[in-house]
C-alpha cells in the first residue's frame, strides 16, 4: 500500500467511513495479528485483543502524527492493548485461582509467561519502558530477560543431550553443534558455540 493510498484511508477513517475502516483493517490485519499472537494464549484471544486494538486505532486516530510511520503507531497500540489485556486477565486469574495457589509450580507463575524477550529484543523497548508498561522496576525486567536467556540455553543443552543419547542408542556417530548468540545486559555481544 502506497503512502498516498494510506493517507486517503486514514482521512476516510477520521470521517468514520466504514469502507475505509474495513480496508485499513484488512491491510494491517496480518501485522496486528502477528503482534497480538505473541502475547495472547491462543488465536481467539489474539483476535479479541487485536479487535480491541483496532477499536483504539479508530477512536484515537486524530492523535496520530502523520509525520511518523503509521505502522509503528499501530504496532505500539497493539502491544499496549495486548499488555493491558494480559494485566486484566492476570488480576482475574489471581482472584479465581486462589484455591489452587498451593499447587502452582515455579514455572506456572504469570510473570514467567510474559514475553520479556519479545518486548526487549523484538519490539525494541528499553527495560525502563518495559518496567513502566508492566508496573515492575527496571531491574526486574533485566533479571527476567536474563533468566529467560539462561532457561533457553538450558533447554537447548538438554534437547541436544537427549538427541545425542537417542543417536547413540540408534548407532549414529556424529556430533551436533549448538550456537547461541545475543547481547548481555550491558550491550556486549557474546557468541558461545558448544560442541557436543
N, C-alpha and C positions, 0 to 999 in steps of 0.2 A: 504494500500500500504506500503510495507516494505521500509526501508531506502535504501537498495541496488537498488531496482527497481526504486525508486525515483531518485537516483543519475544517473542511466542509462538514464532515461528520460531526466534529466537535461543536461547530456552530449550530447544527441541527439538534444535537443533544441538549444544548443550552436552551433551545426553544421547546424542549420536551417533545421533539418529533420522534414518535415510536419507531418509525422505519430506520432513522439514523441510529437510535439506540440499539436496535436489533443488529444492524450492520457492524457497529462498533463492538458489540458483544461477540459476534461471530469472528471478527477479525482478531480479537485478542483472547479468545476462549482458550486456545492451547497454551499460551504463555501463562495466563492466570491460573489455569488448572494445574499446570506443572508446579507452580509455587505452592498452591494450596495442598497438593498431594504430599509435599514434603513435610507438612505439619499436621495433617489430618490422619486419623486412624485407618480410614478406608475411603473409597471413591465417593460414596454417598455423603460422608462428612465433608470431603473436599468440595463437592458440588454445592453443598449448603453454604460453606464458608465463601466460596467464590461468588455465589449469588449475593451474599451479604456485601462482599467487596464491591461488586458492580453497582449495587444499590447506592453505596457510599460514593462511588465514582459519579454516578448520575446526579446525586443530590448535592455534591460538593464541587462540581465541575467548574463553577465560577472562580474557585480558588486556585485552579491550575494555572501556572505561569507558562504561557505558550513559548517563551524563550528557551525553556528547558525541554528535554525529551519527554514525550508523553508516556512512553513505555516505562521509563524509570519511575515516574509519578504513580502510574498504575501499579507497578510492582511493589512499591512501598505501601500502598493502600492494601494490597493483597496480603503482604507479610504482616502488617499491623492487625488486619482483620483476623488472620489466622492465629496470631498470638492472643488476641482478645478472646477468641473462641476457645482456645486452649485453656486460658485462665478461668473463664466462666465454667467450663466443664470440670476443671480441676477442683474448684470450690464445691461443685455439686458432688463430685466423686468423693471428696473428703466427708461430706455430710452423709452421703448414702452408705459409705463403706466403713463406718467407724467400728461396726461389729466384727469386720474381717481384718482389722488392723493388726492383730497379733499374728496373723498368718502371712503377712506380707514379707517377701524376701527382699534382700538389698537391691536386687535388680528390678524390682517392681515399682519402686518409688517413681512418682511422676517426673521428678527432675532428671531422672535417667533417660526418660523418653523424649525430652525436648531436644531438638536438633541444634545444639550449640555449634557444631561443626558447620551446619548449613548457614547459620546466622553469621558466623565469623568468616569462614573460608569461601562460601558460595555467594552469600548475599552481600558480603563486603562490609558488614557493620563492625565497628570497633567494640572492644569489650565494654567501654563506657556506655555506648548506645544499647548494647545487649542488656547490660545491667539496668538501665533506665526502663527499657521495654518490659523486662520480666520482673521488675522490682527486686533485684538482687544486687549485691555490690560487685564492683569490677573484679575483685579477687576471686569471687565465687565463679564468675564467668570464665576467668582464666583457668581456674582449678578444674572446672567441669570439662573444658576443652582438653586440658592435659590428661585427665582421666579417660576421656573418650579415645584419645590417641593411644594411650597405654593399653586400653582394652582391645582396640583394633589390632595393635601389634601382637598382643597375646593370642587373639583369635586367629590371626594369620599363622602364627607359630604353631598353635595347636592343630589347625587344619593341615598344615604342612607335615607335622609329626604323624598325624593319623594317616595321611596319604603315603608317607614313607613306610609305615608299618604294613599298610594294605599292599603296597607294591612289593615289599619284601616277602610277604606271605604268598603273593601270586608269582613269585620268582622273578620279578623285574628288578634290574640292577641299574638304576640311574639316580642322579641327584637332582633335586629341584632347586630353583633359585627364587627367593622371595626378596623383593626390593620394596622398601618403604621410604618415602621421602616426604618432606614437608618443612614447615618452619617452626622453630621453637617460640616461646613466648616473647623473646627479645628480637624476633625477626631474623635470626641467624639461620641460614639454610643448613639442613643436615640431610644426609642420604646414607642409609645403612643397608648394606647388602648382606644377606645371611646365606651362606652356602650350607645346605643340609645333606 
